[in-house]
Amino acid sequence: MQNTIRGNNQSNNLQTLFQHHAHQFLKFHLLPFLTTEERTAIRGTCQTIKQNIPKPDYFYFTTKFGIPAGRIETNIGFVETCESGDSSNVSTDLQFDVRTIVCTGGAFAALKKNGSVITWGPQYVGGDSSNVISDLQSDVSTIVSTTMAFAALKTNGSVITWGHPRVGGDPSTSNVSINLQSDVRTIFSTNWAFAALKANGSIITWGGPSKGGDSSNVSTYLQSDVRTIFSTESAFTALKTNGSVITWGHPRYGGDSSNVSEFLQHGVIQIETIKVKQFGTIFVNKFRATKSDGTHKEWP
C-alpha cells in the first residue's frame, strides 16, 4: 500500500527525519549493546517522528438508506468497507488518494485526488460505470447521487451520468443531454432526480418526473437569475437573485408551495431543509424560507 501524508511540507519533513536518523534506526537492532547516550538519542528520534505523523482521521460513509458501508482514512485516502459496501473487486484502486465517496442506495463512487472515479456495487444502482469510463479518468470535480444513479461534474462544466435511467442515470430520456455538455456550475439531487445550475443562472432537471426531474410547470421562472438550489428527498427549491423562491417536485416533500406563495414572491434571503420523523424513519421533507426581518414560513 502506498502511503501519502497530507501536505507536501509534512511529507518532506518526515523524509528528512528518516534520512537524517537512519543510522539510529539501524542501531535499534543492536540496542542491548548501545550506551545510555545512544539509547537516549534513539528514543528522541522516535518521539520526534511520532509527533510529525498525523493521527488517523476517519470519514464514515453510508448508503442513501443509511446503511453503514465503510470509512476513509483521510490522511492517506485509504478506504475500508464492510459487507454492505464490499469493494474487494476494486480494492487496489482504493488504497490511497481517495478524496471522498458518494453513495446511491447500494453502489459507490470514489472520487480520487487526481480527478478520476472508481465505482463498485450492483450495476442497476450505479455500480457499473463502464459505458462512461473514459470520461471518468480525470478532471471530475464533484459527484452527486440519487438512490440509483450518479452524476459527475467535470472541470470543463460538462456532466457525466450513469446508473438507472429512470432516476437520472440517462438524461437523454428527458431530452436535456445537450444542455449538460458545458457551462454547468453545480449539480443538486433529490433521491430520485437531478438539477444542474448553469453559469447563466438557468436550471436543467432530469430523472424521476414527479420527484424533481420534471420542472416544466415552472420552467419560465428557471431560465435565469437562479442563485442556488435546495432539495428534500423528492422536491427542489430554487432561490433567485431577486429573493423569490420557485418550487417543484412531489407536493408532500415541498414541491407545492401554494400555501405560502405570497411570502415567497420576494425578500427571501435563506432557505433551510427540515428533517421530519415519520413512522420511526427520518425524512427530509420540509422547506423553511427566511426573510431579512427574521420572519419565516415552512411548507408543505
DRENDRENFI-820474 format. One record per residue (C-alpha): residue number from 0; residue in three letters; x, y, z. Coordinates in Angstrom, 1 decimal. Layout:
   resi   resn        u        v        w
    NUM    ALA        X        Y        Z
...
//
This chain:
   resi   resn        u        v        w
      0    MET      0.0      0.0      0.0
      1    GLN      1.3      3.4     -0.9
      2    ASN      1.1      5.9      2.0
      3    THR      0.8      9.6      1.4
      4    ILE      0.8     12.1      4.2
      5    ARG     -1.4     15.2      4.0
      6    GLY      0.6     18.2      2.8
      7    ASN      3.8     18.3      0.8
      8    ASN      5.7     20.1      3.6
      9    GLN      4.8     17.4      6.1
     10    SER      5.9     14.7      3.7
     11    ASN      9.2     16.4      3.1
     12    ASN      9.8     16.9      6.8
     13    LEU      9.2     13.2      7.5
     14    GLN     11.5     12.2      4.7
     15    THR     14.2     14.4      6.1
     16    LEU     13.8     12.9      9.5
     17    PHE     14.1      9.4      8.3
     18    GLN     17.1     10.1      6.2
     19    HIS     18.9     12.1      8.9
     20    HIS     18.3      9.5     11.6
     21    ALA     18.6      6.3      9.5
     22    HIS     21.7      5.2     11.3
     23    GLN     19.9      5.4     14.7
     24    PHE     17.2      3.1     13.4
     25    LEU     19.8      0.6     12.4
     26    LYS     21.3      0.8     15.8
     27    PHE     18.0     -0.1     17.3
     28    HIS     18.6     -3.7     16.4
     29    LEU     21.8     -3.5     18.5
     30    LEU     20.0     -1.9     21.4
     31    PRO     21.4     -4.2     24.1
     32    PHE     25.0     -3.2     23.1
     33    LEU     24.4      0.6     22.9
     34    THR     25.5      3.2     25.5
     35    THR     23.0      5.1     27.6
     36    GLU     23.6      8.2     25.4
     37    GLU     22.9      6.3     22.2
     38    ARG     19.7      4.8     23.6
     39    THR     18.5      8.3     24.6
     40    ALA     19.2      9.6     21.1
     41    ILE     17.1      6.8     19.6
     42    ARG     14.2      7.5     21.9
     43    GLY     14.3     11.2     21.0
     44    THR     14.3     10.4     17.3
     45    CYS     11.3      8.1     17.6
     46    GLN      9.3     10.7     19.6
     47    THR     10.1     13.4     17.0
     48    ILE      8.9     11.3     14.2
     49    LYS      5.8     10.2     16.1
     50    GLN      4.8     13.8     16.7
     51    ASN      5.0     14.5     13.0
     52    ILE      2.8     11.6     11.9
     53    PRO     -0.8     12.7     12.0
     54    LYS     -3.3     10.6     14.0
     55    PRO     -5.7      8.5     11.9
     56    ASP     -8.7     10.6     10.8
     57    TYR    -11.7      8.7      9.6
     58    PHE    -14.7      9.7      7.5
     59    TYR    -17.5      7.1      7.7
     60    PHE    -20.0      6.7      4.8
     61    THR    -23.4      5.1      4.5
     62    THR    -25.7      4.2      1.6
     63    LYS    -28.6      6.6      0.7
     64    PHE    -30.7      4.5      3.0
     65    GLY    -28.4      5.0      6.0
     66    ILE    -26.8      1.5      6.0
     67    PRO    -23.1      1.7      7.2
     68    ALA    -20.8      0.8      4.3
     69    GLY    -17.2      1.8      5.2
     70    ARG    -14.7      4.5      6.0
     71    ILE    -11.9      6.6      4.5
     72    GLU     -8.7      7.3      6.4
     73    THR     -8.5     10.9      5.2
     74    ASN     -4.7     11.4      5.8
     75    ILE     -3.8      8.9      3.1
     76    GLY     -7.1      8.4      1.3
     77    PHE     -7.3      4.7      2.2
     78    VAL    -10.7      3.0      2.0
     79    GLU    -12.1      0.2      4.2
     80    THR    -15.5     -1.3      3.5
     81    CYS    -17.8     -3.7      5.3
     82    GLU    -20.1     -6.3      3.8
     83    SER    -22.8     -3.8      2.7
     84    GLY    -20.1     -1.8      0.8
     85    ASP    -17.9     -4.7     -0.4
     86    SER    -15.2     -3.2     -2.6
     87    SER    -13.0     -6.3     -3.0
     88    ASN    -13.1     -6.1     -6.8
     89    VAL    -11.6     -2.6     -6.8
     90    SER     -9.6     -2.6     -3.6
     91    THR     -6.3     -2.0     -5.3
     92    ASP     -7.6      1.4     -6.6
     93    LEU     -8.9      2.4     -3.1
     94    GLN     -5.6      2.1     -1.2
     95    PHE     -4.6      5.7     -1.4
     96    ASP     -5.6      9.2     -2.6
     97    VAL     -9.4      8.8     -2.3
     98    ARG    -10.9     12.2     -1.6
     99    THR    -14.5     11.4     -1.0
    100    ILE    -17.1      8.7     -1.6
    101    VAL    -20.7      9.2     -2.8
    102    CYS    -23.4      6.6     -2.4
    103    THR    -26.6      5.6     -4.0
    104    GLY    -28.9      3.0     -2.3
    105    GLY    -26.3      0.3     -2.8
    106    ALA    -23.5      1.4     -5.1
    107    PHE    -20.5      3.6     -4.5
    108    ALA    -18.3      6.1     -6.4
    109    ALA    -14.9      7.1     -5.1
    110    LEU    -13.5     10.5     -6.3
    111    LYS     -9.7     10.4     -6.2
    112    LYS     -7.4     13.4     -5.8
    113    ASN     -6.3     13.1     -9.5
    114    GLY    -10.0     13.7    -10.6
    115    SER    -10.6     10.0    -11.5
    116    VAL    -13.6      8.0    -10.3
    117    ILE    -13.8      4.4     -9.2
    118    THR    -17.2      2.7     -8.9
    119    TRP    -18.5     -0.6     -7.4
    120    GLY    -21.7     -2.2     -6.3
    121    PRO    -24.8     -3.5     -8.1
    122    GLN    -25.0     -2.5    -11.7
    123    TYR    -28.6     -1.3    -11.7
    124    VAL    -28.0      1.3     -8.9
    125    GLY    -24.8      2.8    -10.4
    126    GLY    -22.1      0.3     -9.6
    127    ASP    -21.2     -0.1    -13.3
    128    SER    -19.7      3.0    -15.0
    129    SER    -18.1      1.1    -17.9
    130    ASN    -20.2      2.9    -20.5
    131    VAL    -18.7      6.3    -19.4
    132    ILE    -15.3      5.1    -18.1
    133    SER    -13.3      7.2    -20.5
    134    ASP    -15.0     10.3    -19.2
    135    LEU    -14.2      9.4    -15.5
    136    GLN    -10.4      9.1    -15.9
    137    SER     -9.7     12.7    -15.0
    138    ASP    -11.0     16.2    -14.3
    139    VAL    -14.0     15.2    -12.2
    140    SER    -14.6     17.9     -9.5
    141    THR    -17.9     16.8     -7.9
    142    ILE    -20.2     13.7     -7.7
    143    VAL    -23.8     13.7     -6.5
    144    SER    -26.3     10.8     -6.4
    145    THR    -29.9      9.8     -6.4
    146    THR    -30.9      6.4     -4.9
    147    MET    -29.9      4.6     -8.2
    148    ALA    -27.7      6.9    -10.3
    149    PHE    -24.7      9.2    -10.2
    150    ALA    -23.9     12.5    -11.9
    151    ALA    -20.3     13.8    -12.1
    152    LEU    -19.5     17.4    -12.8
    153    LYS    -16.2     17.9    -14.7
    154    THR    -13.9     20.9    -14.6
    155    ASN    -14.9     21.9    -18.1
    156    GLY    -18.6     22.3    -17.0
    157    SER    -19.9     19.1    -18.5
    158    VAL    -21.9     16.4    -16.7
    159    ILE    -21.4     12.7    -16.9
    160    THR    -24.2     10.3    -15.7
    161    TRP    -24.6      6.6    -15.1
    162    GLY    -27.0      4.2    -13.3
    163    HIS    -30.7      3.6    -13.6
    164    PRO    -32.2      5.8    -16.4
    165    ARG    -35.5      6.5    -14.6
    166    VAL    -33.8      8.2    -11.7
    167    GLY    -31.2     10.3    -13.6
    168    GLY    -28.7      7.8    -15.0
    169    ASP    -29.6      8.7    -18.6
    170    PRO    -30.5     12.4    -19.1
    171    SER    -31.3     11.7    -22.8
    172    THR    -34.6     10.2    -21.6
    173    SER    -35.5     13.8    -20.6
    174    ASN    -34.1     15.4    -23.7
    175    VAL    -31.7     17.6    -21.8
    176    SER    -28.3     15.9    -22.6
    177    ILE    -27.3     18.7    -25.0
    178    ASN    -27.7     21.2    -22.2
    179    LEU    -25.3     19.3    -19.9
    180    GLN    -22.3     19.4    -22.2
    181    SER    -20.9     22.7    -20.9
    182    ASP    -21.3     25.7    -18.5
    183    VAL    -22.8     23.7    -15.6
    184    ARG    -21.7     25.3    -12.3
    185    THR    -23.2     22.9     -9.7
    186    ILE    -25.4     19.8     -9.5
    187    PHE    -28.0     19.0     -6.9
    188    SER    -30.2     16.0     -6.3
    189    THR    -33.2     14.6     -4.6
    190    ASN    -33.4     10.8     -4.0
    191    TRP    -34.8     10.4     -7.5
    192    ALA    -33.8     13.3     -9.7
    193    PHE    -31.0     15.8    -10.6
    194    ALA    -30.9     19.6    -11.1
    195    ALA    -28.0     21.4    -12.7
    196    LEU    -27.4     25.1    -12.2
    197    LYS    -25.7     26.6    -15.2
    198    ALA    -23.4     29.6    -15.3
    199    ASN    -26.1     31.8    -16.8
    200    GLY    -28.4     31.1    -13.8
    201    SER    -30.7     28.7    -15.6
    202    ILE    -31.8     25.3    -14.3
    203    ILE    -31.8     21.9    -16.1
    204    THR    -33.6     18.9    -14.5
    205    TRP    -33.9     15.2    -15.2
    206    GLY    -34.7     12.0    -13.5
    207    GLY    -38.0     10.9    -11.8
    208    PRO    -40.6     13.3    -13.2
    209    SER    -42.8     13.6    -10.2
    210    LYS    -39.9     13.9     -7.7
    211    GLY    -38.0     16.8     -9.1
    212    GLY    -37.0     15.6    -12.6
    213    ASP    -39.7     17.5    -14.4
    214    SER    -39.7     21.3    -13.9
    215    SER    -41.7     22.1    -17.0
    216    ASN    -44.6     23.7    -15.0
    217    VAL    -42.2     26.3    -13.6
    218    SER    -39.6     26.4    -16.4
    219    THR    -40.4     30.0    -17.3
    220    TYR    -39.0     31.1    -13.9
    221    LEU    -35.9     28.9    -14.2
    222    GLN    -34.4     30.4    -17.3
    223    SER    -32.1     32.9    -15.5
    224    ASP    -31.1     34.5    -12.2
    225    VAL    -31.2     31.4    -10.0
    226    ARG    -28.7     31.8     -7.2
    227    THR    -28.8     28.3     -5.7
    228    ILE    -30.9     25.2     -5.2
    229    PHE    -32.1     23.2     -2.1
    230    SER    -33.6     19.8     -2.0
    231    THR    -35.6     17.5      0.1
    232    GLU    -36.0     13.8     -0.7
    233    SER    -38.4     14.4     -3.6
    234    ALA    -38.6     18.1     -4.3
    235    PHE    -36.4     21.1     -5.2
    236    THR    -36.5     24.8     -4.3
    237    ALA    -34.7     27.5     -6.3
    238    LEU    -33.7     30.8     -4.6
    239    LYS    -33.4     33.6     -7.2
    240    THR    -31.3     36.7     -7.0
    241    ASN    -34.4     38.9     -6.5
    242    GLY    -35.3     37.0     -3.4
    243    SER    -38.2     35.0     -4.9
    244    VAL    -38.5     31.2     -4.5
    245    ILE    -39.6     28.6     -7.1
    246    THR    -40.5     25.1     -6.1
    247    TRP    -41.2     21.8     -8.0
    248    GLY    -41.4     18.1     -7.3
    249    HIS    -43.5     15.9     -5.1
    250    PRO    -46.1     18.1     -3.2
    251    ARG    -45.7     16.2      0.1
    252    TYR    -42.0     16.9      0.1
    253    GLY    -42.1     20.6     -0.6
    254    GLY    -42.8     20.7     -4.3
    255    ASP    -46.1     22.5     -3.8
    256    SER    -45.6     25.9     -2.0
    257    SER    -49.0     27.4     -3.0
    258    ASN    -50.0     27.9      0.7
    259    VAL    -47.0     30.3      1.2
    260    SER    -46.7     31.6     -2.4
    261    GLU    -47.2     35.2     -1.5
    262    PHE    -44.5     35.1      1.1
    263    LEU    -42.1     33.6     -1.4
    264    GLN    -42.5     36.2     -4.1
    265    HIS    -39.7     38.5     -2.8
    266    GLY    -37.3     39.2      0.0
    267    VAL    -36.2     35.7      0.9
    268    ILE    -32.5     35.5      2.0
    269    GLN    -32.3     32.0      3.3
    270    ILE    -33.7     28.5      2.6
    271    GLU    -33.4     25.5      5.0
    272    THR    -34.5     21.9      4.8
    273    ILE    -36.1     20.3      7.8
    274    LYS    -36.0     16.7      8.9
    275    VAL    -39.3     15.2     10.0
    276    LYS    -39.7     11.8     11.7
    277    GLN    -42.5      9.6     10.4
    278    PHE    -43.2      6.0     11.4
    279    GLY    -39.8      5.8     13.1
    280    THR    -37.9      7.0     10.0
    281    ILE    -36.4     10.4      9.5
    282    PHE    -37.3     12.1      6.2
    283    VAL    -36.1     15.5      4.8
    284    ASN    -39.4     16.7      3.5
    285    LYS    -39.9     20.3      4.5
    286    PHE    -38.5     23.7      3.5
    287    ARG    -38.2     26.9      5.5
    288    ALA    -37.8     30.3      3.9
    289    THR    -36.5     33.2      6.0
    290    LYS    -36.5     36.9      5.2
    291    SER    -34.2     39.7      6.3
    292    ASP    -36.6     40.8      9.1
    293    GLY    -36.4     37.3     10.6
    294    THR    -39.9     36.2      9.5
    295    HIS    -40.1     32.8      8.1
    296    LYS    -42.6     30.3      6.6
    297    GLU    -42.5     26.5      6.2
    298    TRP    -44.1     24.2      3.7
    299    PRO    -45.7     21.8      2.8
//
